[in-house]
Amino acid sequence: MTASCLMPLGGSEINSGYKGYGLAIMVELFCGILAGAAYGPNIRKWMTATTPANLGQCFIAVDPVCFAPEFGERLGDLIKFLRSMDPVDPAKPVLIAGDPEAEHKKS
């Protein structure tokens, strides 16, 4: 029997593990500092109900065409590339975000 585990976002430090740290800080900035909520060491401990949680949320809407006019074509190219990759299990195709929901709508 072999044991397996999921690596942190970005993988181990030897091959880009810092990405997880950067994304975590970005979430902290948007949902804590920018939202005026608790952040970092100021967030209450898990399962403590003696103080309000004071958790923030941040929603951002971006029109990608403002940054990359060919966004739709480039995204379509990436999606086609991802779906054409060889799956780990030949019986299960490579999926992208939204594929399971779209399949569920069909049935």
C-alpha positions as CSV (number, residue, x, y, z in Angstrom):
1,M,0.0,0.0,0.0
2,T,1.3,3.5,-0.8
3,A,0.4,6.6,1.0
4,S,-0.4,9.8,-0.8
5,C,-0.9,13.4,0.2
6,L,-1.8,16.7,-1.4
7,M,0.9,19.3,-1.6
8,P,0.3,22.9,-0.6
9,L,-0.7,25.2,-3.4
10,G,2.4,25.7,-5.5
11,G,4.0,22.4,-4.3
12,S,7.1,22.1,-2.2
13,E,9.4,25.0,-1.8
14,I,11.9,23.5,-4.2
15,N,9.5,24.0,-7.1
16,S,7.5,27.1,-6.3
17,G,5.9,26.6,-2.9
18,Y,6.0,30.3,-2.4
19,K,2.9,30.7,-4.6
20,G,0.7,29.4,-1.8
21,Y,2.1,32.0,0.6
22,G,1.6,34.8,-1.9
23,L,-2.0,33.8,-2.6
24,A,-2.7,33.5,1.2
25,I,-1.4,37.0,1.7
26,M,-3.5,38.3,-1.1
27,V,-6.6,36.8,0.5
28,E,-5.6,38.3,3.8
29,L,-5.2,41.7,2.3
30,F,-8.6,41.7,0.5
31,C,-10.7,39.9,3.1
32,G,-9.1,41.2,6.2
33,I,-7.4,44.5,5.8
34,L,-9.3,45.9,2.8
35,A,-12.7,44.7,4.3
36,G,-12.0,46.2,7.7
37,A,-12.2,42.8,9.3
38,A,-9.9,40.9,11.6
39,Y,-6.6,39.7,9.9
40,G,-3.6,37.5,10.7
41,P,-3.0,37.1,14.4
42,N,-6.2,39.2,15.2
43,I,-8.5,36.4,13.9
44,R,-10.1,34.6,16.8
45,K,-9.1,31.0,17.5
46,W,-11.2,28.3,15.9
47,M,-14.1,27.0,17.9
48,T,-14.0,30.1,20.2
49,A,-17.4,31.7,20.6
50,T,-16.6,34.2,23.3
51,T,-16.0,37.0,20.8
52,P,-17.5,37.8,17.4
53,A,-15.7,36.2,14.4
54,N,-15.3,39.5,12.5
55,L,-14.5,37.7,9.3
56,G,-14.5,39.8,6.1
57,Q,-15.3,39.1,2.5
58,C,-14.2,40.7,-0.7
59,F,-15.9,40.4,-4.1
60,I,-14.2,41.8,-7.2
61,A,-15.6,42.1,-10.7
62,V,-13.1,42.3,-13.5
63,D,-13.7,42.7,-17.2
64,P,-10.8,40.7,-18.7
65,V,-11.3,42.3,-22.1
66,C,-10.1,45.6,-20.7
67,F,-6.7,44.0,-20.1
68,A,-6.5,41.5,-22.9
69,P,-8.8,42.1,-25.9
70,E,-8.2,38.6,-27.2
71,F,-9.1,37.1,-23.8
72,G,-11.9,34.8,-25.1
73,E,-9.8,33.3,-27.8
74,R,-6.8,32.8,-25.5
75,L,-9.0,31.3,-22.8
76,G,-10.6,28.9,-25.4
77,D,-7.1,27.9,-26.5
78,L,-6.1,27.1,-22.9
79,I,-9.3,25.1,-22.3
80,K,-8.8,23.1,-25.5
81,F,-5.2,22.4,-24.4
82,L,-6.2,21.3,-20.9
83,R,-9.0,19.0,-22.1
84,S,-6.7,17.4,-24.7
85,M,-4.2,16.3,-22.0
86,D,-3.9,12.6,-21.2
87,P,-5.9,11.9,-18.0
88,V,-4.4,9.9,-15.2
89,D,-7.4,7.5,-15.5
90,P,-8.3,6.9,-19.2
91,A,-11.9,6.4,-18.1
92,K,-12.2,9.9,-16.7
93,P,-11.5,12.9,-18.9
94,V,-9.6,16.0,-17.7
95,L,-12.1,18.5,-16.4
96,I,-12.0,22.2,-15.9
97,A,-13.9,24.3,-13.5
98,G,-17.6,24.2,-14.3
99,D,-17.6,20.9,-16.3
100,P,-19.3,18.8,-13.6
101,E,-22.0,21.4,-13.2
102,A,-22.5,21.7,-17.0
103,E,-22.8,18.0,-17.3
104,H,-25.4,17.9,-14.5
105,K,-27.5,20.5,-16.3
106,K,-27.6,18.3,-19.4
107,S,-29.2,15.4,-17.4
